[in-house]
Amino acid sequence: MSNSSEETLVAAIRSRFPGIIDGEKESFAYMDNAGGSQVLTTVADRVREYLLKTNVQLGATYKTSKVSTHLTHLGVIAGQKFVNAADISEIVLGGSTTQLVENLARAMEPRIPAGAEFIISESDHEANIGPIVRLAKRLGLTLKVWKVDRETLELDPEELERLMNENTRLVCVTHCSNILGTINDVKRFSEIVHRYPGAEICVDGVALAPHRYVDVQELGVDYYVFSWYKVYGPHISQLYVRQKCYERLSSIAHFFIPEDEHPYSLQPGGANYELAASLPVILEYFRDLSQGLTSSAVTGTPTNADVKKAYNDVIAPHEERLAQTVVSYLLSKPEWYEIVGRKEWSSDRRVPTVSFYIVKGAGAVHTGERKAKTVKSEDLVLKVDSTERYGIRWGHFYAYRLVNQALNLGDDGIIRVSLVHYNTVEEVEGLVKVLDSILSNL
């Protein structure tokens, strides 16, 4: 795709997000997308339409309830298509990724055998590991930490193999670090885990789903969780549960609901109606995106193939350019910046979530060592905030173990620039100029 064609397409993409194009706001660049993306106009419209026209209890026999029930059911089907699950019963909706994993841990608890062991990755967001840490503590079971390599910050599959044994019940790992931007080889991790009968794998896809295609069957995972509000939708999250895994989970729903009634066994109180009903229009957006957002009307029910094509042909190539712009700039100033994560921009190895800290004035270090932070991450971000043009952020971003234990950077943590496909190269170049100006005067 030529630069002019890409610019035209990105402009069309941005027109779908009212938060970006609303008057003077267009001059503000949202670069904290790993915390939550902007929302599609069609999503907001669908939520509004549901609340104003079909806001009744599900499951009744009168007309409006039938319509409402159907609309929320379509939301579950959209969730199934998005990750290529085999059946709609494998899709559990909930308020947040944190809540869904906590529910999963509670459902596992009554059927965990004595002597079971859990493995958590050190690079995970706490949402995917905190509930399992608490579960292990409640049951007095062994918890192992799969640590990142202290030099590369990568998760070594061979280290996972060393941690695994016949007692392993569950391995929790992220598909993509919300700090490092690294895309992990989840399919290989799944293969290692499943060499041990009884072992399962739970994958956090929150930091991956906005950027790359997810196929849970191809990945071979048992559980996969992500948040739709980071994939251009409303504040609702989704947990995939492989059908056979329900056999090892108890129900956390009301006692009179059959234990084999899935996904309700893991969905106490049900899902948010209006938010679930908005999910199909996100897939419609991916369908339109897969066809280049042409001006002519795009019709037809969105498919998983549409989602895959949109990610692979549109989102990944553009995001690679965004990542290249950030990473290449940071690499050009090694005396100023220390990148946390991969020092590359290939779209099959990382997403455009780029973290770093300031080392200007730090002394020389030995090969393989990291320079010491010389400027608080908070201070740098506040200086960027003062321009009122760019929204970036500092902190540990709930990857507390990675930032505080592996990197030893404390709660001040890192500076994170997290981009998505509606960001532009021009926005990134503007941020680079601001950073250059600030650091030149420090």
Summary of the structure (lengths in Angstrom):
residues: 442
radius of gyration: 22.2
end to end distance: 39.9
largest distance: 73.8
contacts: 1511
relative contact order: 0.15
helix: 45%
strand: 15%
